[in-house]
């Protein structure tokens, strides 16, 4: 399996959403990027770590990383391996035996930041999901398969209200595709 290493670029709010934000990750060359939908709570959590707030030393992720001395890039990595029902699947991979533990993508990014783990995405998935990095661009395309069912419904309502029937058709097709899988 080929994989692409990702680095955390930052966060941005989703226009029209008070509860959600996008985590933006790029490839090492900073030529292509992906966005992971997350909650504002994650923004608070990562913000604590970025500003190196002292309280983080007593928070559960940091404590668990300290009591497990193997929680380092030498022994573990994060792998984003597929999208299901609007969410990326993340795996904590133990390099020694390739055993895996599933976790939410945003939690995986937080753990990677705390434990200094490398984050990877399967190359085929990255090629399918990523978009070019465009300097000073305020908008970022988001693949429909990374939107939750609720986000799809809200986007469909907005597209119909704005008489954007081409977009509405694409959104409806994505919703139908998911319903067939269930």
N, C-alpha and C positions, 0 to 999 in steps of 0.2 A: 504494500500500500504506500503510495506517495502522499506526502502531506506538506502543507505550507505553514511556516511559523508565522504567528500573528503577534502584534504588539498592541497594547491598549493605547488608543489615541485620545479618547476623551468621551464626554457625554454631551448630549444635546436633547432639548425638549422636543416632544412631538407636538406640532402645531395643532391646537384644538383639543388637547388632552391635558387635564390637570394631574392625572395620576401616573402617566407613563413617560418614559424617556428612552432614548436610544443610546446604547453603548457602542461606540465606534472602535473597531479594530482594523488595523491595516497589515498588509504583508510587510516584511522586513524592508523592502525597497520603497515602501510608502507609495506604491503605484495603484493598488487596488484596495478596496475596503469593504467590510461587511458591517451591518448594524444588527444588534441584538436588542429586542424590545425588553424593557425592564420597568421596574416601578421606581417612583421617587424615593422610596425607602432605600433602595440600593444606592441612589445618588447620595443620600445622607451617609450611608455606611462607607462608601468608597471615599467620600469627602473627608471623613474622619481620618482615614489612612493617608490620604494625599497631604493633608495639612499636619500630619504626624501628631495628632491630639494625644496627650499622655494617657487618657483613659483607655485607649485601645489595648494597652498592655494587659488589661484585666478582662478584655472581652473574649468570648468563647473561641473564635477562630485562632486568635493569637496564642491563647493558653494551650489549645490542642496542638498547635504547631510546635510550641516549646516542649511539651511533654512527649512528643514523637520526634526525636532527633532525625529520623529518616525523611521527614516532610521537607525535602529539598529537591532541587532540580536534578540532583544526582540520582535520586530514587523514583521520582514521580514526575508526571507531566499531565497536562490537560489536553484532551482531544475532542473537538467538535466533529461529530461523525454523520449526523443526518438531521433533517427537519421533520417533525411530526406534529400535526395539528397546530401549526402556527408557531412552534417553538423549536429552537435548536436543542439537540440532545448533546449533553456534555458528559465526558467520561474522565474520571481520575484514573490514570493508568499507572500501575506499579511496574516500573521498567524491569525489575528482576524476573518476574514470572508472567508479565503482561496481564495480570488480573486487573479487572476494572470495577469501578463503582460509579453508578449514574448519579448525576446531580444537575440541578438547574444551571443553565448556562451562566446566568448572572452570578450565582454563588461560585461557580467554577472560576470566573474572572476575578472575583474578590479573593478567593483562596490563592489563585496564581499571584495576585499582587502581594498578599501577605507573606506567602512562603517563597516568593521569587521563583515560581515554577514557569516553565515554558508552556505556551499555548499553541496548539496546532489545529489545523482543520484539514480534513481529507481534501486532496487536491481537486478531485472532480467536483466535490461540493463547493469548494471555494470558487472554482471557475464558473460554476453555475450561479452562485449567489452573490458574488462580489460585483462592485461597480468601480469605475475608475475614480481615483482621487482627483478632484478638481480644486485647485487652490482658490481660496476666498469664495467658494460656493456655499451659499447658505442652505440650499436644499440638497437632500440626498435621496435618491431613488431607493425604495424598499421593496424587495420581492414580495409578491402577494402571499407566498407560502409561509412567510414569517409573521403574518398578521394573525392574531387570535380571531376566533369566531365573532366575538363581540366587535372587534375593530373592523372586520369585514362588513358586518351588518351596518355599522355606523357610516363607513365609507360608502356603502351602496346607497344608503339614504341620502347622503350628501351629493353623490354623483347624480342621482335622479333629480334632486331638487335643483341642481345646477344645470340640468339637461345635458350632462356629459354621458350620453348613452353608450359610447364606446367603452369608457371606463366601467360603467355600470354592468355591461355585458361581461367584461373580464372578471369583475368581482363576483358576479352571479355564477360564472363558470367555476371559479375557485371554490365557492361554497358548495356547489353541486358535486364537484370532484371529491370533496371531503365527506359529504353525506354518503356517497356511494361506497367509500372505504369503510365507513362505519357499518 
